[in-house]
C-alpha cells in the first residue's frame, strides 16, 4: 500500500474541521500574526460555519507550547448559574438535568473569555493584531451567509435521535436560527446569522469582556431570564477564564501535555501511559487494538472517580500519572480477555483545531457546545446558541460532582500537545465526547510508531461506548478494518459492531500538526471524515 503523503508547509500551518476556519487562520499567519492570534480568528469563524459543533455560547480549552519553553493551559469552562440548584429541577418533577431547552442552559459560556485570555498570551509573544482584525472573517461570514456544511446536513439526514430532534426543534430560537425555509438544513443551503454578526462586531470594538460585564452581557442576561434559564447577569460578571498548570506524561522520547480537571485530559494521558506498559507491538494488530481498548477502560475508571470541579479535588491529579499507578493499571489488563463493559457514556460534539507558526509557537484548541447544538436555545437579541454542558451534573446529593451554583461540570474537552526529544512539536486532537481520548490515543500511537500524520489520521478507527442518538455500547469499528482483525477482537470478548461507513462521523474529526526542527517546515493534516482542511504558509 503506498504511503499517504502529508501536506507540508514552509514555516507555519493550521488545521480545522471546516475549510473556512483554516482559511481564517492562514490569513492571520500571512498577515504576521502568531499561532494564538490565528487560533482566535479560527475559533470565531468555526463558531459561525459549524454551529452544530460549537459556538460562542459554549466552553473551550487551550494548550499552548512556547518554542523550547513553557506550556500554557487555559481553562475557559463556565460554572453553574446562581439559580441552578437541584431544587429547581426537582420542583419541576425532574430527576435529571434535561439535555435540551432552557433548563439545560445552566452554565456560563466560557469560550469568549478564553479568547480574551489567549489574546493576552498572544501579545506577550509579540502579537499586535486587534480583535477587530481577528474576528473580521467570522463577522463577514455571519452577515453575508455561509453554506450549510456536509457534516451538519448529515446529522439531520442520518435519522438518529428522533426524540432529541423534537426537543431541539422546541427549544427557544432554534428553528428560526438553524432551519432553512422551515425545514432541517441541506448541504449547501446559504444561511445567515445577522444577530450573531452584530454581537461579534460589537465585541470586536468594545472588547471581549463586554460579553460578561457590558452591553452584550446585559442583553444575554435579559434573554436568559426571558426563556427561564438559571444563569444571571451577576454570574456573567464574575466569570473569568483562568490559566492552569497542565498535566504532563513522560514516555520514552516524548513528553505529552493536556488539561487538568474539569477536563478529561487526565484520561487521555492515562490511556497512553497504561498502553505504554503493555508492550503492544506493531500497530493494527489484534493485540495492539485490544491493549488500547483495555487501556481506555482502565483510564475511564480513574477519570470517573476524580475528574470533578477543581475545587472538589482531593489531591493533585498529576500524581495519578505516576509510574507506579500506571504500572498497576496495566497489570490489571488481561491480554487474553476483554474486561466487562459498559460504563456510563458521555455524548458530545465538538471541534478541535491546531496551529503552529514560523517561530514554533504551537496551539491545540478545543471548543464546544457539548451535544449537537448544545441546549438548542438561541437568544434572539444576540444570536448566541447556548451550551448544555450542565447536563453532565447529577442531581443526587451524594454524586461525585453534584449540581450546585458556581460549580463546574465534568468536561470531555481536552487538547493535547507533545514535545519529542528530537525537537518535534506535535499538536493533535479530536471532537467526540468519550471518543476524544480514544481517537487521540489511536492517532498519536500510530504516528509515534512511524505512520505519517496523514496516515495516522486516515487509518480506520474504533469507538468504545454509546454515541448521540444511539443506545449501543459496543466497540464500533469502521468497515475498512480487516475481517481477521474484527474476528480476533470478537474472540477476545469484545462486543464488536461494524459500522456501515468506511469513514464515519461517529469516529470523530481529528487533526494533527508537526513542526520539524531540522528545516522548520510544518506537516499538517485534517480528517477526511470532516469538512476540514490543513493550510499554511
KEPAMI-476692 format. One line per 2 residues: number of its first residue (from 1); their letters; for each residue y, z negated, x of C-alpha. Coordinates in Angstrom, 1 decimal. Layout:
<atoms>
NUM	A	Y/Z/X  ...
</atoms>
This chain:
<atoms>
1	XX	0.0/0.0/0.0  3.4/1.0/1.6
3	XX	5.8/-1.8/2.4  8.6/-2.3/-0.1
5	XX	11.9/-2.0/1.7  14.7/-4.4/1.0
7	XX	18.3/-3.3/0.7  20.2/-4.3/3.8
9	XX	23.9/-4.5/4.2  26.1/-4.6/7.4
11	XX	27.7/-8.0/7.0  27.6/-9.5/3.5
13	XX	25.8/-9.3/0.2  25.4/-10.7/-3.3
15	XX	22.6/-10.7/-5.8  22.7/-11.3/-9.5
17	XX	20.6/-10.6/-12.6  23.3/-8.3/-14.1
19	XX	24.8/-5.5/-12.0  28.3/-6.2/-13.3
21	XX	28.2/-9.7/-11.8  27.1/-8.2/-8.5
23	XX	29.9/-5.7/-8.6  32.4/-8.5/-9.2
25	XX	31.1/-10.4/-6.2  31.1/-7.4/-3.9
27	XX	34.7/-6.6/-4.9  35.8/-10.1/-3.8
29	XX	33.9/-9.8/-0.5  35.6/-6.4/0.2
31	XX	39.0/-8.0/-0.7  38.4/-10.5/2.1
33	XX	37.1/-13.4/0.0  34.3/-15.6/1.2
35	XX	30.9/-16.2/-0.4  32.1/-19.1/-2.5
37	XX	35.0/-17.1/-3.9  32.7/-14.2/-4.6
39	XX	30.4/-16.6/-6.5  33.2/-17.9/-8.6
41	XX	34.0/-14.4/-9.7  30.3/-13.7/-10.3
43	XX	30.0/-16.9/-12.4  32.8/-15.8/-14.6
45	XX	31.6/-12.3/-15.1  28.0/-13.3/-15.7
47	XX	29.2/-15.6/-18.5  30.7/-12.6/-20.3
49	XX	28.0/-10.0/-19.7  24.8/-12.2/-20.0
51	XX	25.8/-14.6/-22.8  22.2/-15.3/-23.9
53	XX	21.5/-16.8/-20.5  24.7/-18.7/-19.6
55	XX	28.3/-19.3/-20.4  31.4/-21.4/-19.7
57	XX	30.2/-23.9/-22.3  27.3/-24.8/-20.1
59	XX	26.5/-26.5/-16.8  26.0/-25.4/-13.2
61	XX	24.8/-26.5/-9.7  25.8/-25.2/-6.3
63	XX	24.2/-25.3/-2.9  26.4/-24.0/-0.1
65	XX	25.4/-23.8/3.6  28.1/-23.5/6.2
67	XX	27.1/-21.3/9.2  25.3/-23.7/11.6
69	XX	26.8/-26.7/9.9  26.8/-28.9/6.8
71	XX	25.0/-28.1/3.5  27.1/-28.9/0.5
73	XX	25.9/-29.6/-3.1  27.9/-29.7/-6.3
75	XX	26.7/-31.3/-9.5  28.5/-29.7/-12.4
77	XX	26.4/-31.2/-15.1  28.0/-32.8/-18.1
79	XX	27.3/-36.1/-19.7  26.7/-37.1/-23.3
81	XX	29.7/-37.5/-25.6  31.1/-40.8/-26.8
83	XX	29.6/-40.2/-30.3  26.2/-39.1/-29.0
85	XX	24.2/-42.2/-29.9  20.6/-42.4/-31.2
87	XX	22.0/-43.9/-34.4  24.0/-40.7/-35.1
89	XX	20.6/-38.8/-35.3  18.6/-41.5/-36.9
91	XX	21.2/-41.8/-39.7  20.6/-38.1/-40.4
93	XX	16.8/-38.6/-40.7  16.1/-37.1/-37.2
95	XX	13.6/-38.4/-34.8  14.6/-36.0/-32.0
97	XX	17.7/-34.3/-30.8  17.8/-30.9/-32.6
99	XX	17.7/-27.8/-30.3  20.3/-25.8/-32.3
101	XX	23.5/-26.5/-34.2  26.4/-28.9/-33.7
103	XX	24.3/-32.0/-33.0  22.7/-30.1/-30.1
105	XX	26.1/-29.6/-28.5  26.3/-33.2/-27.4
107	XX	27.2/-32.9/-23.7  30.4/-32.0/-22.0
109	XX	30.3/-28.5/-20.4  30.5/-28.9/-16.7
111	XX	30.4/-25.4/-15.3  34.1/-24.7/-15.2
113	XX	34.9/-27.9/-13.2  32.2/-26.9/-10.8
115	XX	34.1/-23.6/-10.2  37.2/-25.7/-9.5
117	XX	35.4/-28.0/-7.0  33.8/-24.9/-5.4
119	XX	37.3/-23.4/-5.1  38.4/-26.4/-3.0
121	XX	35.4/-25.8/-0.7  36.3/-22.1/-0.5
123	XX	39.8/-22.9/0.5  38.5/-25.3/3.2
125	XX	36.6/-22.4/4.6  39.8/-20.2/4.7
127	XX	39.7/-18.8/1.2  43.0/-17.6/-0.2
129	XX	42.3/-15.7/-3.4  43.8/-17.2/-6.5
131	XX	41.8/-17.9/-9.6  43.7/-15.1/-11.4
133	XX	42.0/-12.7/-9.0  38.6/-14.3/-9.1
135	XX	38.5/-14.3/-12.9  40.1/-10.9/-13.4
137	XX	36.9/-8.9/-13.8  35.5/-11.3/-16.4
139	XX	38.7/-11.2/-18.3  38.9/-7.4/-18.3
141	XX	35.2/-7.0/-19.4  35.6/-9.6/-22.2
143	XX	38.7/-7.9/-23.5  37.6/-4.3/-23.2
145	XX	34.0/-4.8/-24.2  30.6/-4.8/-22.4
147	XX	27.3/-3.1/-23.3  24.6/-5.4/-24.6
149	XX	22.0/-5.8/-21.8  18.4/-4.8/-21.9
151	XX	17.4/-8.5/-21.4  19.4/-9.7/-24.4
153	XX	18.1/-6.8/-26.6  14.5/-7.5/-25.6
155	XX	14.9/-11.1/-26.6  15.7/-10.1/-30.2
157	XX	13.1/-7.3/-30.3  10.3/-9.5/-29.0
159	XX	9.5/-11.1/-32.4  9.2/-14.5/-30.8
161	XX	10.5/-17.8/-32.2  11.5/-16.9/-35.8
163	XX	12.3/-20.5/-36.6  14.6/-20.7/-33.6
165	XX	16.3/-17.5/-34.5  17.0/-18.7/-38.0
167	XX	18.6/-21.9/-36.5  20.7/-19.7/-34.2
169	XX	21.9/-17.5/-37.0  23.1/-20.5/-39.0
171	XX	24.9/-22.1/-36.1  28.7/-22.1/-36.5
173	XX	30.3/-18.9/-35.0  27.0/-17.4/-33.8
175	XX	26.7/-14.3/-36.0  30.4/-13.4/-35.7
177	XX	30.2/-13.6/-31.9  26.9/-12.1/-30.9
179	XX	25.7/-9.8/-33.7  26.9/-6.2/-33.9
181	XX	27.6/-4.9/-37.4  25.9/-7.9/-38.9
183	XX	22.6/-7.3/-37.0  21.0/-8.5/-33.8
185	XX	22.4/-6.6/-30.9  20.7/-3.5/-29.5
187	XX	20.8/-2.5/-25.8  24.0/-0.5/-25.0
189	XX	26.0/-1.5/-28.0  29.5/-2.4/-26.9
191	XX	30.6/-6.0/-27.8  34.0/-7.6/-27.2
193	XX	34.8/-11.3/-26.7  38.6/-11.4/-27.2
195	XX	38.9/-15.2/-27.7  36.8/-15.8/-24.5
197	XX	39.1/-13.3/-22.7  42.1/-15.3/-23.8
199	XX	40.6/-18.6/-22.7  39.7/-17.3/-19.2
201	XX	43.1/-15.7/-18.8  44.8/-19.0/-19.7
203	XX	42.6/-20.9/-17.3  43.4/-18.4/-14.5
205	XX	47.1/-19.1/-14.9  47.2/-22.8/-15.9
207	XX	44.3/-24.0/-13.6  40.7/-24.8/-14.4
209	XX	41.4/-28.5/-15.2  43.2/-27.3/-18.3
211	XX	39.6/-26.8/-19.7  39.3/-30.6/-19.6
213	XX	42.9/-32.0/-19.8  45.2/-29.4/-21.2
215	XX	45.8/-26.9/-24.0  42.3/-25.4/-23.7
217	XX	40.8/-28.9/-23.8  42.8/-29.7/-27.0
219	XX	41.5/-26.5/-28.6  37.9/-27.3/-27.5
221	XX	38.1/-30.8/-28.8  39.5/-29.6/-32.2
223	XX	36.7/-27.1/-32.5  34.1/-29.7/-31.7
225	XX	35.5/-32.0/-34.3  35.5/-29.3/-36.9
227	XX	31.8/-28.5/-36.5  30.8/-32.1/-36.2
229	XX	29.7/-32.1/-32.5  29.7/-35.6/-30.8
231	XX	31.9/-34.7/-27.8  35.6/-35.9/-27.9
233	XX	38.8/-34.9/-26.1  38.5/-38.2/-24.2
235	XX	35.1/-37.1/-22.9  36.5/-33.8/-21.7
237	XX	39.4/-35.6/-20.0  37.2/-37.9/-18.0
239	XX	34.7/-35.4/-16.8  34.7/-34.2/-13.2
241	XX	32.1/-32.3/-11.2  31.1/-34.1/-8.1
243	XX	29.9/-33.4/-4.5  26.5/-34.9/-3.9
245	XX	24.1/-35.2/-0.9  21.5/-32.5/-1.1
247	XX	17.8/-33.3/-0.8  16.1/-31.8/2.3
249	XX	12.5/-30.9/3.1  11.4/-30.1/6.7
251	XX	8.4/-27.7/7.1  7.3/-26.1/10.4
253	XX	10.1/-23.8/11.5  12.3/-24.3/8.4
255	XX	14.4/-26.9/6.5  14.9/-26.4/2.8
257	XX	17.7/-27.9/0.7  18.1/-28.5/-3.0
259	XX	19.9/-30.6/-5.5  19.1/-34.3/-6.3
261	XX	18.7/-35.7/-9.9  19.6/-35.0/-12.6
263	XX	18.5/-31.6/-11.2  14.8/-31.0/-10.8
265	XX	15.4/-29.9/-7.2  13.0/-32.7/-6.1
267	XX	10.2/-30.9/-7.9  10.9/-27.6/-6.2
269	XX	10.9/-29.2/-2.8  7.8/-31.3/-3.6
271	XX	5.7/-28.2/-4.6  6.4/-26.6/-1.2
273	XX	5.8/-29.9/0.7  2.5/-30.6/-1.1
275	XX	1.3/-27.0/-0.7  2.0/-27.0/3.0
277	XX	-0.6/-29.7/3.4  -3.3/-27.8/1.6
279	XX	-3.6/-25.0/4.2  -3.5/-22.4/1.5
281	XX	-4.4/-19.5/3.8  -3.5/-15.9/3.1
283	XX	-1.1/-15.2/0.1  -2.5/-13.8/-3.1
285	XX	-6.0/-15.1/-2.7  -7.6/-17.3/-5.3
287	XX	-7.3/-20.4/-3.1  -3.6/-19.6/-2.4
289	XX	-2.7/-19.4/-6.1  -4.9/-22.3/-7.1
291	XX	-3.3/-24.5/-4.4  0.2/-23.6/-5.6
293	XX	-0.6/-24.2/-9.3  -2.1/-27.6/-8.5
295	XX	0.9/-28.5/-6.3  3.1/-27.7/-9.4
297	XX	1.1/-30.2/-11.5  1.5/-33.0/-8.9
299	XX	5.2/-32.3/-8.3  5.9/-32.2/-12.0
301	XX	4.3/-35.6/-12.4  6.7/-37.0/-9.8
303	XX	9.6/-35.2/-11.4  8.9/-36.6/-14.9
305	XX	8.9/-40.1/-13.6  12.1/-40.1/-11.5
307	XX	14.4/-37.1/-12.4  16.9/-39.0/-14.5
309	XX	20.6/-39.7/-14.8  21.5/-40.6/-11.2
311	XX	22.9/-43.9/-12.5  19.4/-44.9/-13.6
313	XX	17.6/-44.1/-10.3  15.6/-46.9/-8.7
315	XX	15.7/-45.9/-5.0  16.5/-42.7/-3.1
317	XX	14.7/-39.6/-4.3  14.7/-38.3/-0.7
319	XX	12.1/-40.9/0.0  9.7/-39.1/-2.3
321	XX	9.6/-36.2/0.1  8.3/-38.4/2.9
323	XX	5.2/-37.1/4.8  3.0/-39.9/3.6
325	XX	3.8/-39.3/-0.1  3.4/-35.5/0.1
327	XX	0.1/-36.0/2.0  -1.1/-38.4/-0.7
329	XX	-0.3/-35.9/-3.4  -2.1/-33.1/-1.5
331	XX	-5.2/-35.3/-1.0  -5.4/-35.7/-4.8
333	XX	-5.9/-32.0/-5.3  -9.3/-30.5/-5.7
335	XX	-10.0/-27.1/-4.1  -12.9/-26.6/-6.5
337	XX	-11.5/-27.5/-9.9  -8.2/-27.3/-11.7
339	XX	-6.7/-30.6/-12.9  -6.1/-31.2/-16.6
341	XX	-3.1/-29.7/-18.2  -0.7/-29.5/-20.1
343	XX	2.3/-31.8/-19.7  5.4/-31.5/-21.8
345	XX	7.2/-28.2/-21.1  10.9/-27.5/-20.6
347	XX	12.2/-24.4/-22.3  15.3/-22.7/-20.8
349	XX	17.0/-19.6/-19.9  19.5/-19.5/-17.1
351	XX	21.0/-17.3/-14.4  20.6/-17.7/-10.6
353	XX	22.8/-15.8/-8.2  23.3/-15.7/-4.4
355	XX	26.0/-14.7/-1.9  26.3/-14.6/1.9
357	XX	29.4/-13.5/3.7  30.2/-12.0/7.1
359	XX	30.6/-15.5/8.6  27.2/-16.6/7.3
361	XX	28.5/-18.9/4.6  25.7/-18.9/2.1
363	XX	25.7/-19.8/-1.6  22.8/-20.5/-4.0
365	XX	24.1/-21.0/-7.5  22.7/-21.5/-11.0
367	XX	24.5/-21.7/-14.4  23.0/-22.2/-17.8
369	XX	23.3/-23.0/-21.5  19.7/-24.4/-21.4
371	XX	17.9/-22.4/-24.2  18.9/-18.9/-25.0
373	XX	22.5/-19.1/-26.4  22.3/-22.9/-26.0
375	XX	23.2/-24.7/-29.2  24.1/-21.4/-30.8
377	XX	27.5/-22.8/-31.7  30.6/-20.8/-30.7
379	XX	34.1/-22.3/-31.0  36.3/-19.6/-32.7
381	XX	39.6/-20.7/-31.1  38.3/-20.3/-27.5
383	XX	35.2/-18.1/-27.8  33.2/-20.7/-25.9
385	XX	29.4/-20.9/-26.6  28.1/-24.4/-26.3
387	XX	25.0/-25.5/-24.4  22.2/-27.5/-25.9
389	XX	21.3/-29.4/-22.7  21.3/-32.6/-24.6
391	XX	18.1/-31.6/-26.3  16.4/-32.9/-23.2
393	XX	17.3/-36.5/-24.2  14.9/-38.7/-26.0
395	XX	16.0/-40.9/-29.0  13.4/-43.5/-28.1
397	XX	15.0/-46.6/-26.5  12.0/-47.1/-24.2
399	XX	12.1/-43.5/-22.8  12.7/-42.8/-19.2
401	XX	16.2/-41.3/-19.9  17.2/-42.1/-23.4
403	XX	20.3/-40.8/-25.1  23.4/-42.8/-24.5
405	XX	27.1/-41.9/-24.3  28.1/-41.0/-20.7
407	XX	24.5/-40.3/-19.6  23.4/-37.1/-18.0
409	XX	20.2/-35.4/-19.3  17.4/-34.0/-17.2
411	XX	18.2/-30.6/-15.7  15.9/-27.8/-14.9
413	XX	18.6/-26.1/-12.9  18.1/-26.2/-9.1
415	XX	19.5/-23.8/-6.5  17.7/-23.8/-3.1
417	XX	18.8/-22.8/0.4  16.8/-22.7/3.6
419	XX	17.5/-22.6/7.3  14.9/-21.2/9.7
421	XX	14.7/-22.4/13.3  15.2/-18.8/14.4
423	XX	18.7/-18.8/12.8  17.9/-17.1/9.5
425	XX	19.6/-18.5/6.4  17.9/-17.8/3.1
427	XX	19.4/-18.2/-0.4  17.0/-17.7/-3.3
429	XX	16.3/-18.9/-6.8  15.3/-18.1/-10.4
431	XX	16.0/-18.8/-14.0  13.5/-20.1/-16.4
433	XX	13.3/-23.9/-17.1  10.0/-25.3/-15.9
435	XX	9.3/-21.8/-14.4  12.1/-22.2/-11.9
437	XX	10.3/-24.4/-9.3  7.1/-22.3/-9.8
439	XX	8.8/-19.0/-9.2  10.8/-20.4/-6.3
441	XX	7.5/-21.6/-4.6  5.7/-18.2/-5.1
443	XX	8.7/-16.2/-3.8  9.5/-18.4/-0.8
445	XX	5.9/-18.9/0.2  5.3/-15.1/0.2
447	XX	8.5/-14.5/2.2  7.6/-17.2/4.7
449	XX	4.2/-15.7/5.1  5.6/-12.3/6.1
451	XX	6.5/-10.4/2.9  9.8/-8.6/2.9
453	XX	12.4/-10.1/0.4  11.8/-7.1/-1.9
455	XX	8.0/-7.6/-1.8  8.3/-11.4/-2.4
457	XX	10.5/-10.8/-5.5  8.5/-7.8/-6.8
459	XX	5.0/-9.3/-6.4  3.2/-10.3/-9.6
461	XX	3.8/-13.9/-10.7  2.4/-16.6/-12.9
463	XX	3.9/-19.4/-15.0  2.1/-22.7/-15.9
465	XX	3.1/-24.0/-19.3  5.0/-23.3/-22.5
467	XX	7.9/-20.8/-22.9  10.5/-20.4/-25.6
469	XX	9.2/-19.5/-29.0  5.5/-19.9/-27.9
471	XX	3.1/-22.8/-28.1  0.6/-21.6/-25.4
473	XX	0.4/-23.9/-22.4  -1.9/-21.7/-20.4
475	XX	-1.5/-20.3/-16.9  0.3/-17.0/-17.8
477	XX	-0.2/-14.1/-15.3  1.4/-10.7/-15.3
479	XX	-1.0/-7.9/-15.9  -0.7/-6.5/-12.3
481	XX	-2.9/-9.3/-10.9  -6.2/-8.1/-9.6
483	XX	-9.1/-8.7/-12.1  -11.1/-10.5/-9.4
485	XX	-8.3/-13.0/-8.8  -7.9/-13.7/-12.5
487	XX	-11.7/-14.3/-12.8  -11.6/-16.6/-9.8
489	XX	-8.9/-18.8/-11.3  -10.8/-18.9/-14.5
491	XX	-13.9/-20.1/-12.7  -11.9/-22.9/-11.2
493	XX	-11.0/-24.2/-14.7  -7.5/-22.7/-15.2
495	XX	-6.9/-21.6/-18.8  -5.7/-18.1/-17.9
497	XX	-3.7/-15.9/-20.2  -2.9/-12.4/-19.0
499	XX	0.4/-11.1/-20.3  0.8/-7.6/-21.7
501	XX	3.6/-6.6/-19.4  3.3/-5.8/-15.7
503	XX	6.8/-7.1/-15.2  7.6/-9.8/-17.8
505	XX	10.9/-11.6/-18.6  8.7/-14.6/-19.2
507	XX	8.2/-14.9/-15.4  11.9/-15.2/-14.7
509	XX	14.7/-13.3/-13.0  14.7/-14.1/-9.3
511	XX	16.7/-13.1/-6.3  16.7/-13.6/-2.5
513	XX	19.1/-13.0/0.3  18.6/-13.4/4.1
515	XX	21.3/-13.5/6.8  19.7/-12.2/10.0
517	XX	21.0/-13.9/13.2  20.3/-11.1/15.6
519	XX	22.5/-8.5/14.1  24.5/-10.3/11.3
521	XX	23.1/-8.0/8.6  22.1/-9.3/5.2
523	XX	18.9/-8.4/3.3  19.4/-8.9/-0.4
525	XX	17.3/-8.1/-3.5  17.2/-9.0/-7.2
527	XX	14.4/-8.9/-9.7  13.1/-5.7/-11.3
529	XX	12.5/-7.9/-14.4  16.3/-8.3/-14.9
531	XX	19.3/-6.1/-15.4  20.4/-7.1/-11.9
533	XX	21.5/-5.7/-8.6  22.0/-6.6/-4.9
535	XX	25.2/-5.2/-3.5  27.0/-5.7/-0.2
537	X	29.5/-4.6/2.4
</atoms>
